Amino acid sequence: KGFPVLVILVNLPFLRSLSNGKSPLKESPALSVVSMVPLINLEEKLIDNLEDFAGELEMKLKVLKRELSIMKAENEKARLDPLSYVTNPLNGFSLIRRLIDWPKIRKYMEQPVGIVQMRIFDGLVKELPTMTDFIHAGAGVDRIKEIYRLRWRDMFQGKLGNKQYNTTMTTADILAMGTFLSGINYWEDGILLLEEALHRISKDPQDWGAGLLVEEADVLVMLASNYIKANEYSTALDLMDRCLELKEHDAALTWFTMDVEMRLATGSTTQLEHRPPEREDITRGCRGLYEASTRLRCNYNSSTTPFLRLAPFKVEQIGEDPYAVLFHDVLSPQETAQLIELASRNDFEVATTYNPRSKHKENRPRTAKGHSLSKRIHELSRRITRRVEDMSGLDLSDSEPFQIINYGIGGHYRQHRDGLNSPDFNVYSSKEGRGHLPGDRTATVLFYLTDVEQGGATVFPRTGYSIFPRAGTALFWYNLHTDGMIDILTEHAACPVIMGSKW
């Protein structure tokens, strides 16, 4: 109720001038040459103001040209080898982030000279990644960091694990990642990233596109919010004071600052919420830290079917309980390339999993896209089907179609079991067509179509199996005991891909 009174008091001198008879008509300079002299000073002020405006336009032009040169350089680098570029998760995240930032750049372009460009942009906007894409990219990079116990400061410089790559995280990348982590209440990581962003901004204010992508005050508020979650109110208050220096008349920021002052004065605290840690047995396996058994062996399998007497399989025993083996050189380079091409030239869908409880397909535990390939329609799939029957000795007549999967940034599949313990699982039958048939997944055959430079292992945390992808190999295991019940030891996970394309 006090604010309206202040407004009235501020306006009282103007009201008194009107009551004293000094009307705008009597002050008109056109009525006196002498009265026109002050207009020269007014014009000077207007010219100075226009010059400031022109300077702002030039500054915007310089900002755009600088950003354009950075964009072109990065895009040219990417176009040299697009697949290699996007398989690096830092590059992939940066690409998503750069495209997500285009609407912000569009706002910067909202001037008459940019009308044509804005129309072109409006025609392309539907092709831009969505915020959901950005969230997925951010979660993927964060997942890599957590699973493999990486350090953000190493990742800033392009170091992923024990490998240094020719890429770095820009200030805008770090700021976006800090914003993402703050948004999901990972305040500890949010503080580290936002502090790094502010440090870089202080060293080079033009490095991050100030005013183009985000305002410094917004970063300060976000960082202060994270410190509040950490009960570090004094630090949060210092940040808000800096923020008010930039926006001293912002009512919302003033109220926020007052709230922080009250928390500091009363000594109130909130319960610290720390992010849940990743399962240690999973992270150890993904990092290749399981102890390998020395009792396992390799052999040639020439007895499962008569054909193998002519062309035996090279088999590496992975474990005995549960029984798991890795077949080597079961797909040729030409076959793996053909499978990838088949999937790539068809529409990829978000890879889903079957939930036996809800009896619906879900995509939450898996971050990948896939393509379903019939076992009988294509000559290649028929050939591979016969090969799997030779490998396993099983009849695949009523098995599911092949799923060709490709993982994205930090792509993974959380721990799960392939067996369903469900008599109502829908499968495909070459004899009866697509239908509702009783049964469960007796066994799994997992082909690796590509080598993966870093990460992407398949791990069995209950047994200590860890298998890293090698093109042309196939992992086989039984999901069920002989009584038809699920073998819980077959619980497994696909580790996040750090670097490379996993098929």
Disulfide bonds with the S-S distance in Angstrom:
Cys286-Cys495 1.96
